[in-house]
Amino acid sequence: MRAVTNVIAHLDMDAFYASVELLRYPELRGKPVVIGGGQRHQPRETIDPATNDVVRSFATLEGYVGRGVITTATYEARALGLHSAMAMMKAAAKAPQTILLPVDFDAYRHYSRRFKAAVRAIAPKIEDRGIDEIYIELTDLIAGGDAHDGAPVRTLAQSIKDAVRDATGLSCSIGIAPNKLLAKIASDLDKPDGLTLLGDGDLERRIWPLPARRINGIGPKTAARLATLGIHTIGDLAHADRAFLVATFGRAHGEWMHDAAHGRDERPVVTYSEPQSISRETTFERDLSVRHDRDLLSSIFTGLCDGVASDLARKGYVGRTIGIKLRFDDFKTVTRDRTIDCATQDAALIRRVAGECVRRVALSRRIRLFGVRVGGLVRVDAVASVAREPSPSTAKLFD
């Protein structure tokens, strides 16, 4: 790869949630597995009386009934046509013997922190894009002024991959290109455990034959509309008339698509940004009734508030705006929030204020999703005092 103005990497963990589960259950390696079940899908452990060994049995998709969707799938499950966001009842019809595991976000967050720390030890300029992916600014490490001065790009990228595996036991795929847009596409080209460098001529050779939807920002609706115009690949989009795209999709979107198809992207790697809010939410496997499931809803609500408070404390933030999100069985979603005088990360206070928000909603239908959010965040060390609930709240949630 010739010297370029920028050298940017996109690192994407391979089937992240599933890979974390395979560390816990190595006997499932090589088998089709999907993640997305509830606690009732926890593996069962028994003792083999003959050997005294622990024997685990796993739930499968066979007979699954519910509204759950697949969070992620192993590559073996993907080969059967199963993928993230697929309804599990549909997946059960396709591949009923696929193993089903519950989600464990605490474990995924733990491994997320570990892989990012491993990368920062080598290349400290990273942009956090979620639990399983980051952008890495490598320009200075390649150009000079660092311990990796003069190291070939591939050698540096391989050292990052090795560090991630040593820290987590997991594999990742890295794409390296002159900008973020191409780096993200590249990281997906040779999965799993891929290392892909895009250099001179690779835009036309490797990127243009791909479907237009592989550009991050072109969703299914835009891709379908492009297809009706005879634009199927990124190359088709690159050769489309710029003025035509502007006239069809509007100036901003049309110009952006044309530039993206030509591999143009001026966005920098943003190494630090303050979060605007912290939230937790859960979708129920069955719609819950305010009348008949009052205790269960109250328990879930308390757990969400405790989780948000824990996240705030761990990340070092407090917030003043506390809100809730409810989605009903008719898919109508409502939100309510309230801003308090003094910022907080106290679980009891978050619960009390969020409960006041709940009581501002007409609870006439069953609930399918419940969420709690704290916004207006500031660093805890930047405020003089932190608000706390002076005594345990006695307010009931659904009075």
TORKOL-4160 file (C-alpha; in steps of 0.2 Angstrom, whole numbers, padded with zeros to 4 digits, m for minus):
399
<pt num="1" X="0000" Y="0000" Z="0000"/>
<pt num="2" X="0008" Y="0017" Z="m0005"/>
<pt num="3" X="0010" Y="0031" Z="0007"/>
<pt num="4" X="m0007" Y="0041" Z="0008"/>
<pt num="5" X="m0012" Y="0056" Z="0017"/>
<pt num="6" X="m0022" Y="0046" Z="0029"/>
<pt num="7" X="m0021" Y="0029" Z="0035"/>
<pt num="8" X="m0037" Y="0024" Z="0044"/>
<pt num="9" X="m0043" Y="0007" Z="0050"/>
<pt num="10" X="m0060" Y="0000" Z="0054"/>
<pt num="11" X="m0060" Y="m0014" Z="0067"/>
<pt num="12" X="m0075" Y="m0025" Z="0068"/>
<pt num="13" X="m0076" Y="m0040" Z="0080"/>
<pt num="14" X="m0082" Y="m0056" Z="0072"/>
<pt num="15" X="m0099" Y="m0062" Z="0077"/>
<pt num="16" X="m0096" Y="m0053" Z="0093"/>
<pt num="17" X="m0110" Y="m0059" Z="0105"/>
<pt num="18" X="m0109" Y="m0076" Z="0098"/>
<pt num="19" X="m0090" Y="m0077" Z="0099"/>
<pt num="20" X="m0091" Y="m0072" Z="0118"/>
<pt num="21" X="m0103" Y="m0086" Z="0121"/>
<pt num="22" X="m0092" Y="m0099" Z="0112"/>
<pt num="23" X="m0078" Y="m0094" Z="0125"/>
<pt num="24" X="m0090" Y="m0099" Z="0138"/>
<pt num="25" X="m0097" Y="m0115" Z="0129"/>
<pt num="26" X="m0083" Y="m0121" Z="0118"/>
<pt num="27" X="m0092" Y="m0137" Z="0114"/>
<pt num="28" X="m0103" Y="m0126" Z="0103"/>
<pt num="29" X="m0089" Y="m0122" Z="0091"/>
<pt num="30" X="m0093" Y="m0127" Z="0073"/>
<pt num="31" X="m0112" Y="m0128" Z="0077"/>
<pt num="32" X="m0126" Y="m0116" Z="0071"/>
<pt num="33" X="m0130" Y="m0105" Z="0086"/>
<pt num="34" X="m0141" Y="m0089" Z="0088"/>
<pt num="35" X="m0141" Y="m0077" Z="0102"/>
<pt num="36" X="m0157" Y="m0068" Z="0107"/>
<pt num="37" X="m0166" Y="m0079" Z="0119"/>
<pt num="38" X="m0173" Y="m0075" Z="0136"/>
<pt num="39" X="m0168" Y="m0082" Z="0153"/>
<pt num="40" X="m0179" Y="m0097" Z="0150"/>
<pt num="41" X="m0166" Y="m0102" Z="0137"/>
<pt num="42" X="m0151" Y="m0104" Z="0149"/>
<pt num="43" X="m0141" Y="m0120" Z="0146"/>
<pt num="44" X="m0145" Y="m0133" Z="0159"/>
<pt num="45" X="m0131" Y="m0142" Z="0168"/>
<pt num="46" X="m0131" Y="m0159" Z="0175"/>
<pt num="47" X="m0118" Y="m0171" Z="0182"/>
<pt num="48" X="m0114" Y="m0187" Z="0173"/>
<pt num="49" X="m0115" Y="m0200" Z="0187"/>
<pt num="50" X="m0103" Y="m0212" Z="0177"/>
<pt num="51" X="m0089" Y="m0199" Z="0175"/>
<pt num="52" X="m0094" Y="m0185" Z="0187"/>
<pt num="53" X="m0092" Y="m0173" Z="0173"/>
<pt num="54" X="m0103" Y="m0158" Z="0170"/>
<pt num="55" X="m0114" Y="m0160" Z="0155"/>
<pt num="56" X="m0123" Y="m0146" Z="0147"/>
<pt num="57" X="m0139" Y="m0146" Z="0137"/>
<pt num="58" X="m0145" Y="m0132" Z="0126"/>
<pt num="59" X="m0161" Y="m0125" Z="0120"/>
<pt num="60" X="m0165" Y="m0125" Z="0101"/>
<pt num="61" X="m0176" Y="m0115" Z="0090"/>
<pt num="62" X="m0188" Y="m0130" Z="0088"/>
<pt num="63" X="m0205" Y="m0125" Z="0094"/>
<pt num="64" X="m0200" Y="m0107" Z="0098"/>
<pt num="65" X="m0215" Y="m0096" Z="0101"/>
<pt num="66" X="m0213" Y="m0077" Z="0104"/>
<pt num="67" X="m0208" Y="m0061" Z="0097"/>
<pt num="68" X="m0190" Y="m0062" Z="0099"/>
<pt num="69" X="m0177" Y="m0058" Z="0086"/>
<pt num="70" X="m0160" Y="m0064" Z="0083"/>
<pt num="71" X="m0146" Y="m0052" Z="0090"/>
<pt num="72" X="m0132" Y="m0061" Z="0081"/>
<pt num="73" X="m0128" Y="m0078" Z="0074"/>
<pt num="74" X="m0112" Y="m0089" Z="0072"/>
<pt num="75" X="m0106" Y="m0091" Z="0054"/>
<pt num="76" X="m0113" Y="m0108" Z="0054"/>
<pt num="77" X="m0130" Y="m0102" Z="0057"/>
<pt num="78" X="m0128" Y="m0088" Z="0044"/>
<pt num="79" X="m0124" Y="m0102" Z="0031"/>
<pt num="80" X="m0142" Y="m0109" Z="0035"/>
<pt num="81" X="m0150" Y="m0092" Z="0031"/>
<pt num="82" X="m0151" Y="m0085" Z="0049"/>
<pt num="83" X="m0146" Y="m0067" Z="0052"/>
<pt num="84" X="m0147" Y="m0053" Z="0065"/>
<pt num="85" X="m0164" Y="m0045" Z="0066"/>
<pt num="86" X="m0173" Y="m0060" Z="0059"/>
<pt num="87" X="m0188" Y="m0065" Z="0069"/>
<pt num="88" X="m0184" Y="m0081" Z="0079"/>
<pt num="89" X="m0201" Y="m0089" Z="0074"/>
<pt num="90" X="m0195" Y="m0087" Z="0056"/>
<pt num="91" X="m0178" Y="m0094" Z="0060"/>
<pt num="92" X="m0186" Y="m0109" Z="0069"/>
<pt num="93" X="m0195" Y="m0113" Z="0053"/>
<pt num="94" X="m0179" Y="m0113" Z="0043"/>
<pt num="95" X="m0167" Y="m0122" Z="0055"/>
<pt num="96" X="m0176" Y="m0129" Z="0070"/>
<pt num="97" X="m0161" Y="m0138" Z="0077"/>
<pt num="98" X="m0151" Y="m0122" Z="0079"/>
<pt num="99" X="m0145" Y="m0119" Z="0096"/>
<pt num="100" X="m0153" Y="m0104" Z="0105"/>
<pt num="101" X="m0144" Y="m0094" Z="0119"/>
<pt num="102" X="m0150" Y="m0079" Z="0129"/>
<pt num="103" X="m0141" Y="m0062" Z="0128"/>
<pt num="104" X="m0129" Y="m0057" Z="0141"/>
<pt num="105" X="m0125" Y="m0039" Z="0139"/>
<pt num="106" X="m0114" Y="m0038" Z="0154"/>
<pt num="107" X="m0102" Y="m0051" Z="0147"/>
<pt num="108" X="m0102" Y="m0042" Z="0130"/>
<pt num="109" X="m0098" Y="m0025" Z="0138"/>
<pt num="110" X="m0084" Y="m0033" Z="0148"/>
<pt num="111" X="m0076" Y="m0040" Z="0132"/>
<pt num="112" X="m0079" Y="m0024" Z="0123"/>
<pt num="113" X="m0069" Y="m0014" Z="0136"/>
<pt num="114" X="m0055" Y="m0027" Z="0135"/>
<pt num="115" X="m0053" Y="m0027" Z="0116"/>
<pt num="116" X="m0053" Y="m0008" Z="0115"/>
<pt num="117" X="m0040" Y="m0006" Z="0129"/>
<pt num="118" X="m0029" Y="m0018" Z="0120"/>
<pt num="119" X="m0030" Y="m0008" Z="0104"/>
<pt num="120" X="m0027" Y="0009" Z="0113"/>
<pt num="121" X="m0011" Y="0002" Z="0120"/>
<pt num="122" X="m0004" Y="0001" Z="0102"/>
<pt num="123" X="m0014" Y="0015" Z="0093"/>
<pt num="124" X="m0022" Y="0027" Z="0106"/>
<pt num="125" X="m0032" Y="0037" Z="0093"/>
<pt num="126" X="m0048" Y="0027" Z="0091"/>
<pt num="127" X="m0066" Y="0032" Z="0088"/>
<pt num="128" X="m0079" Y="0021" Z="0098"/>
<pt num="129" X="m0093" Y="0016" Z="0086"/>
<pt num="130" X="m0102" Y="0004" Z="0098"/>
<pt num="131" X="m0099" Y="m0012" Z="0108"/>
<pt num="132" X="m0090" Y="m0021" Z="0094"/>
<pt num="133" X="m0082" Y="m0009" Z="0082"/>
<pt num="134" X="m0070" Y="0006" Z="0081"/>
<pt num="135" X="m0061" Y="0017" Z="0069"/>
<pt num="136" X="m0042" Y="0018" Z="0072"/>
<pt num="137" X="m0031" Y="0033" Z="0066"/>
<pt num="138" X="m0015" Y="0025" Z="0060"/>
<pt num="139" X="m0008" Y="0040" Z="0050"/>
<pt num="140" X="0005" Y="0046" Z="0064"/>
<pt num="141" X="0010" Y="0028" Z="0068"/>
<pt num="142" X="0015" Y="0025" Z="0050"/>
<pt num="143" X="0022" Y="0043" Z="0046"/>
<pt num="144" X="0033" Y="0043" Z="0061"/>
<pt num="145" X="0035" Y="0050" Z="0078"/>
<pt num="146" X="0030" Y="0034" Z="0087"/>
<pt num="147" X="0038" Y="0017" Z="0092"/>
<pt num="148" X="0030" Y="0010" Z="0077"/>
<pt num="149" X="0039" Y="0023" Z="0065"/>
<pt num="150" X="0041" Y="0015" Z="0048"/>
<pt num="151" X="0032" Y="m0001" Z="0052"/>
<pt num="152" X="0023" Y="m0008" Z="0037"/>
<pt num="153" X="0004" Y="m0005" Z="0038"/>
<pt num="154" X="0000" Y="m0024" Z="0037"/>
<pt num="155" X="0013" Y="m0027" Z="0051"/>
<pt num="156" X="0005" Y="m0014" Z="0062"/>
<pt num="157" X="m0013" Y="m0020" Z="0059"/>
<pt num="158" X="m0008" Y="m0038" Z="0063"/>
<pt num="159" X="0000" Y="m0033" Z="0079"/>
<pt num="160" X="m0017" Y="m0025" Z="0083"/>
<pt num="161" X="m0026" Y="m0041" Z="0079"/>
<pt num="162" X="m0014" Y="m0051" Z="0089"/>
<pt num="163" X="m0017" Y="m0040" Z="0104"/>
<pt num="164" X="m0036" Y="m0041" Z="0103"/>
<pt num="165" X="m0034" Y="m0060" Z="0103"/>
<pt num="166" X="m0022" Y="m0060" Z="0117"/>
<pt num="167" X="m0033" Y="m0049" Z="0128"/>
<pt num="168" X="m0050" Y="m0058" Z="0124"/>
<pt num="169" X="m0047" Y="m0074" Z="0115"/>
<pt num="170" X="m0058" Y="m0067" Z="0101"/>
<pt num="171" X="m0055" Y="m0063" Z="0082"/>
<pt num="172" X="m0058" Y="m0047" Z="0073"/>
<pt num="173" X="m0057" Y="m0041" Z="0055"/>
<pt num="174" X="m0048" Y="m0025" Z="0051"/>
<pt num="175" X="m0050" Y="m0015" Z="0035"/>
<pt num="176" X="m0037" Y="m0001" Z="0031"/>
<pt num="177" X="m0040" Y="0013" Z="0018"/>
<pt num="178" X="m0037" Y="0032" Z="0016"/>
<pt num="179" X="m0054" Y="0036" Z="0024"/>
<pt num="180" X="m0067" Y="0029" Z="0036"/>
<pt num="181" X="m0080" Y="0025" Z="0022"/>
<pt num="182" X="m0068" Y="0013" Z="0013"/>
<pt num="183" X="m0061" Y="0006" Z="0029"/>
<pt num="184" X="m0078" Y="0001" Z="0035"/>
<pt num="185" X="m0082" Y="m0008" Z="0018"/>
<pt num="186" X="m0065" Y="m0016" Z="0018"/>
<pt num="187" X="m0067" Y="m0023" Z="0036"/>
<pt num="188" X="m0081" Y="m0034" Z="0029"/>
<pt num="189" X="m0073" Y="m0040" Z="0014"/>
<pt num="190" X="m0063" Y="m0055" Z="0021"/>
<pt num="191" X="m0072" Y="m0060" Z="0037"/>
<pt num="192" X="m0070" Y="m0068" Z="0048"/>
<pt num="193" X="m0052" Y="m0064" Z="0055"/>
<pt num="194" X="m0049" Y="m0054" Z="0040"/>
<pt num="195" X="m0035" Y="m0041" Z="0036"/>
<pt num="196" X="m0039" Y="m0030" Z="0021"/>
<pt num="197" X="m0029" Y="m0016" Z="0014"/>
<pt num="198" X="m0036" Y="m0005" Z="0000"/>
<pt num="199" X="m0023" Y="0003" Z="m0011"/>
<pt num="200" X="m0021" Y="0010" Z="m0029"/>
<pt num="201" X="m0034" Y="0002" Z="m0040"/>
<pt num="202" X="m0044" Y="m0007" Z="m0027"/>
<pt num="203" X="m0058" Y="0005" Z="m0028"/>
<pt num="204" X="m0062" Y="0000" Z="m0045"/>
<pt num="205" X="m0057" Y="m0019" Z="m0043"/>
<pt num="206" X="m0064" Y="m0023" Z="m0026"/>
<pt num="207" X="m0077" Y="m0009" Z="m0021"/>
<pt num="208" X="m0086" Y="m0005" Z="m0037"/>
<pt num="209" X="m0093" Y="m0023" Z="m0040"/>
<pt num="210" X="m0101" Y="m0023" Z="m0023"/>
<pt num="211" X="m0120" Y="m0020" Z="m0020"/>
<pt num="212" X="m0124" Y="m0001" Z="m0017"/>
<pt num="213" X="m0131" Y="m0005" Z="0000"/>
<pt num="214" X="m0113" Y="m0010" Z="0006"/>
<pt num="215" X="m0110" Y="0009" Z="0008"/>
<pt num="216" X="m0114" Y="0013" Z="0026"/>
<pt num="217" X="m0128" Y="0025" Z="0025"/>
<pt num="218" X="m0138" Y="0018" Z="0010"/>
<pt num="219" X="m0152" Y="0008" Z="0018"/>
<pt num="220" X="m0164" Y="m0004" Z="0011"/>
<pt num="221" X="m0177" Y="0009" Z="0005"/>
<pt num="222" X="m0163" Y="0019" Z="m0004"/>
<pt num="223" X="m0156" Y="0003" Z="m0012"/>
<pt num="224" X="m0173" Y="m0002" Z="m0018"/>
<pt num="225" X="m0176" Y="0015" Z="m0026"/>
<pt num="226" X="m0158" Y="0014" Z="m0034"/>
<pt num="227" X="m0162" Y="m0003" Z="m0041"/>
<pt num="228" X="m0178" Y="0004" Z="m0050"/>
<pt num="229" X="m0166" Y="0016" Z="m0058"/>
<pt num="230" X="m0155" Y="0002" Z="m0064"/>
<pt num="231" X="m0141" Y="0006" Z="m0051"/>
<pt num="232" X="m0137" Y="m0010" Z="m0042"/>
<pt num="233" X="m0118" Y="m0009" Z="m0038"/>
<pt num="234" X="m0107" Y="0004" Z="m0031"/>
<pt num="235" X="m0099" Y="0005" Z="m0048"/>
<pt num="236" X="m0116" Y="0009" Z="m0056"/>
<pt num="237" X="m0118" Y="0023" Z="m0043"/>
<pt num="238" X="m0101" Y="0030" Z="m0047"/>
<pt num="239" X="m0105" Y="0031" Z="m0066"/>
<pt num="240" X="m0122" Y="0038" Z="m0063"/>
<pt num="241" X="m0124" Y="0057" Z="m0068"/>
<pt num="242" X="m0121" Y="0067" Z="m0052"/>
<pt num="243" X="m0135" Y="0080" Z="m0058"/>
<pt num="244" X="m0147" Y="0066" Z="m0060"/>
<pt num="245" X="m0144" Y="0059" Z="m0042"/>
<pt num="246" X="m0146" Y="0077" Z="m0035"/>
<pt num="247" X="m0162" Y="0079" Z="m0045"/>
<pt num="248" X="m0169" Y="0062" Z="m0039"/>
<pt num="249" X="m0163" Y="0061" Z="m0021"/>
<pt num="250" X="m0160" Y="0079" Z="m0016"/>
<pt num="251" X="m0144" Y="0089" Z="m0016"/>
<pt num="252" X="m0136" Y="0083" Z="0000"/>
<pt num="253" X="m0140" Y="0065" Z="m0002"/>
<pt num="254" X="m0137" Y="0064" Z="m0020"/>
<pt num="255" X="m0120" Y="0073" Z="m0019"/>
<pt num="256" X="m0115" Y="0062" Z="m0004"/>
<pt num="257" X="m0120" Y="0045" Z="m0013"/>
<pt num="258" X="m0110" Y="0051" Z="m0029"/>
<pt num="259" X="m0095" Y="0055" Z="m0018"/>
<pt num="260" X="m0096" Y="0039" Z="m0008"/>
<pt num="261" X="m0096" Y="0029" Z="m0023"/>
<pt num="262" X="m0080" Y="0037" Z="m0029"/>
<pt num="263" X="m0072" Y="0033" Z="m0012"/>
<pt num="264" X="m0072" Y="0051" Z="m0006"/>
<pt num="265" X="m0074" Y="0054" Z="0013"/>
<pt num="266" X="m0067" Y="0068" Z="0023"/>
<pt num="267" X="m0073" Y="0064" Z="0040"/>
<pt num="268" X="m0060" Y="0063" Z="0053"/>
<pt num="269" X="m0058" Y="0050" Z="0066"/>
<pt num="270" X="m0066" Y="0058" Z="0081"/>
<pt num="271" X="m0056" Y="0052" Z="0096"/>
<pt num="272" X="m0067" Y="0059" Z="0110"/>
<pt num="273" X="m0085" Y="0064" Z="0112"/>
<pt num="274" X="m0096" Y="0066" Z="0127"/>
<pt num="275" X="m0112" Y="0055" Z="0127"/>
<pt num="276" X="m0128" Y="0065" Z="0127"/>
<pt num="277" X="m0138" Y="0052" Z="0137"/>
<pt num="278" X="m0137" Y="0034" Z="0144"/>
<pt num="279" X="m0152" Y="0022" Z="0143"/>
<pt num="280" X="m0158" Y="0005" Z="0145"/>
<pt num="281" X="m0173" Y="m0004" Z="0138"/>
<pt num="282" X="m0181" Y="m0021" Z="0136"/>
<pt num="283" X="m0193" Y="m0029" Z="0124"/>
<pt num="284" X="m0204" Y="m0042" Z="0132"/>
<pt num="285" X="m0207" Y="m0059" Z="0125"/>
<pt num="286" X="m0226" Y="m0056" Z="0128"/>
<pt num="287" X="m0236" Y="m0040" Z="0130"/>
<pt num="288" X="m0237" Y="m0036" Z="0148"/>
<pt num="289" X="m0253" Y="m0030" Z="0156"/>
<pt num="290" X="m0253" Y="m0016" Z="0169"/>
<pt num="291" X="m0267" Y="m0024" Z="0178"/>
<pt num="292" X="m0261" Y="m0042" Z="0178"/>
<pt num="293" X="m0242" Y="m0040" Z="0177"/>
<pt num="294" X="m0240" Y="m0026" Z="0189"/>
<pt num="295" X="m0227" Y="m0034" Z="0200"/>
<pt num="296" X="m0217" Y="m0040" Z="0186"/>
<pt num="297" X="m0217" Y="m0023" Z="0177"/>
<pt num="298" X="m0212" Y="m0015" Z="0193"/>
<pt num="299" X="m0198" Y="m0027" Z="0195"/>
<pt num="300" X="m0192" Y="m0024" Z="0177"/>
<pt num="301" X="m0193" Y="m0005" Z="0180"/>
<pt num="302" X="m0183" Y="m0006" Z="0195"/>
<pt num="303" X="m0170" Y="m0016" Z="0186"/>
<pt num="304" X="m0169" Y="m0003" Z="0172"/>
<pt num="305" X="m0166" Y="0011" Z="0184"/>
<pt num="306" X="m0153" Y="0002" Z="0193"/>
<pt num="307" X="m0144" Y="m0003" Z="0177"/>
<pt num="308" X="m0144" Y="0015" Z="0171"/>
<pt num="309" X="m0138" Y="0021" Z="0188"/>
<pt num="310" X="m0124" Y="0008" Z="0187"/>
<pt num="311" X="m0119" Y="0014" Z="0169"/>
<pt num="312" X="m0119" Y="0032" Z="0175"/>
<pt num="313" X="m0108" Y="0028" Z="0190"/>
<pt num="314" X="m0096" Y="0017" Z="0179"/>
<pt num="315" X="m0094" Y="0030" Z="0166"/>
<pt num="316" X="m0093" Y="0045" Z="0178"/>
<pt num="317" X="m0108" Y="0055" Z="0173"/>
<pt num="318" X="m0123" Y="0062" Z="0181"/>
<pt num="319" X="m0139" Y="0069" Z="0173"/>
<pt num="320" X="m0153" Y="0080" Z="0175"/>
<pt num="321" X="m0166" Y="0074" Z="0163"/>
<pt num="322" X="m0174" Y="0058" Z="0167"/>
<pt num="323" X="m0186" Y="0050" Z="0155"/>
<pt num="324" X="m0196" Y="0034" Z="0150"/>
<pt num="325" X="m0201" Y="0026" Z="0134"/>
<pt num="326" X="m0216" Y="0014" Z="0132"/>
<pt num="327" X="m0221" Y="0004" Z="0117"/>
<pt num="328" X="m0238" Y="m0003" Z="0117"/>
<pt num="329" X="m0245" Y="m0019" Z="0109"/>
<pt num="330" X="m0251" Y="m0008" Z="0094"/>
<pt num="331" X="m0233" Y="m0002" Z="0091"/>
<pt num="332" X="m0237" Y="0016" Z="0097"/>
<pt num="333" X="m0222" Y="0023" Z="0106"/>
<pt num="334" X="m0223" Y="0037" Z="0119"/>
<pt num="335" X="m0210" Y="0046" Z="0129"/>
<pt num="336" X="m0210" Y="0057" Z="0144"/>
<pt num="337" X="m0196" Y="0066" Z="0153"/>
<pt num="338" X="m0193" Y="0078" Z="0167"/>
<pt num="339" X="m0178" Y="0089" Z="0171"/>
<pt num="340" X="m0174" Y="0090" Z="0189"/>
<pt num="341" X="m0164" Y="0104" Z="0198"/>
<pt num="342" X="m0148" Y="0094" Z="0202"/>
<pt num="343" X="m0140" Y="0081" Z="0192"/>
<pt num="344" X="m0140" Y="0063" Z="0199"/>
<pt num="345" X="m0134" Y="0045" Z="0196"/>
<pt num="346" X="m0144" Y="0039" Z="0211"/>
<pt num="347" X="m0155" Y="0024" Z="0206"/>
<pt num="348" X="m0169" Y="0028" Z="0219"/>
<pt num="349" X="m0171" Y="0046" Z="0213"/>
<pt num="350" X="m0170" Y="0040" Z="0195"/>
<pt num="351" X="m0184" Y="0028" Z="0199"/>
<pt num="352" X="m0195" Y="0040" Z="0208"/>
<pt num="353" X="m0194" Y="0053" Z="0194"/>
<pt num="354" X="m0196" Y="0041" Z="0180"/>
<pt num="355" X="m0211" Y="0034" Z="0189"/>
<pt num="356" X="m0218" Y="0051" Z="0189"/>
<pt num="357" X="m0216" Y="0051" Z="0170"/>
<pt num="358" X="m0225" Y="0034" Z="0169"/>
<pt num="359" X="m0240" Y="0041" Z="0178"/>
<pt num="360" X="m0242" Y="0054" Z="0164"/>
<pt num="361" X="m0245" Y="0041" Z="0152"/>
<pt num="362" X="m0262" Y="0033" Z="0149"/>
<pt num="363" X="m0259" Y="0015" Z="0152"/>
<pt num="364" X="m0274" Y="0007" Z="0143"/>
<pt num="365" X="m0265" Y="m0005" Z="0132"/>
<pt num="366" X="m0253" Y="m0019" Z="0135"/>
<pt num="367" X="m0234" Y="m0015" Z="0135"/>
<pt num="368" X="m0221" Y="m0023" Z="0124"/>
<pt num="369" X="m0206" Y="m0012" Z="0127"/>
<pt num="370" X="m0200" Y="m0002" Z="0142"/>
<pt num="371" X="m0185" Y="0010" Z="0143"/>
<pt num="372" X="m0177" Y="0022" Z="0155"/>
<pt num="373" X="m0166" Y="0036" Z="0150"/>
<pt num="374" X="m0155" Y="0049" Z="0159"/>
<pt num="375" X="m0149" Y="0064" Z="0148"/>
<pt num="376" X="m0142" Y="0081" Z="0150"/>
<pt num="377" X="m0126" Y="0073" Z="0156"/>
<pt num="378" X="m0111" Y="0081" Z="0164"/>
<pt num="379" X="m0095" Y="0073" Z="0171"/>
<pt num="380" X="m0098" Y="0069" Z="0190"/>
<pt num="381" X="m0082" Y="0079" Z="0194"/>
<pt num="382" X="m0088" Y="0094" Z="0186"/>
<pt num="383" X="m0103" Y="0097" Z="0198"/>
<pt num="384" X="m0103" Y="0103" Z="0215"/>
<pt num="385" X="m0116" Y="0091" Z="0222"/>
<pt num="386" X="m0125" Y="0076" Z="0216"/>
<pt num="387" X="m0143" Y="0073" Z="0220"/>
<pt num="388" X="m0149" Y="0058" Z="0230"/>
<pt num="389" X="m0165" Y="0051" Z="0236"/>
<pt num="390" X="m0166" Y="0056" Z="0254"/>
<pt num="391" X="m0176" Y="0040" Z="0259"/>
<pt num="392" X="m0182" Y="0025" Z="0250"/>
<pt num="393" X="m0197" Y="0029" Z="0238"/>
<pt num="394" X="m0213" Y="0022" Z="0243"/>
<pt num="395" X="m0222" Y="0027" Z="0227"/>
<pt num="396" X="m0229" Y="0013" Z="0217"/>
<pt num="397" X="m0226" Y="0012" Z="0199"/>
<pt num="398" X="m0243" Y="0010" Z="0192"/>
<pt num="399" X="m0255" Y="0018" Z="0204"/>
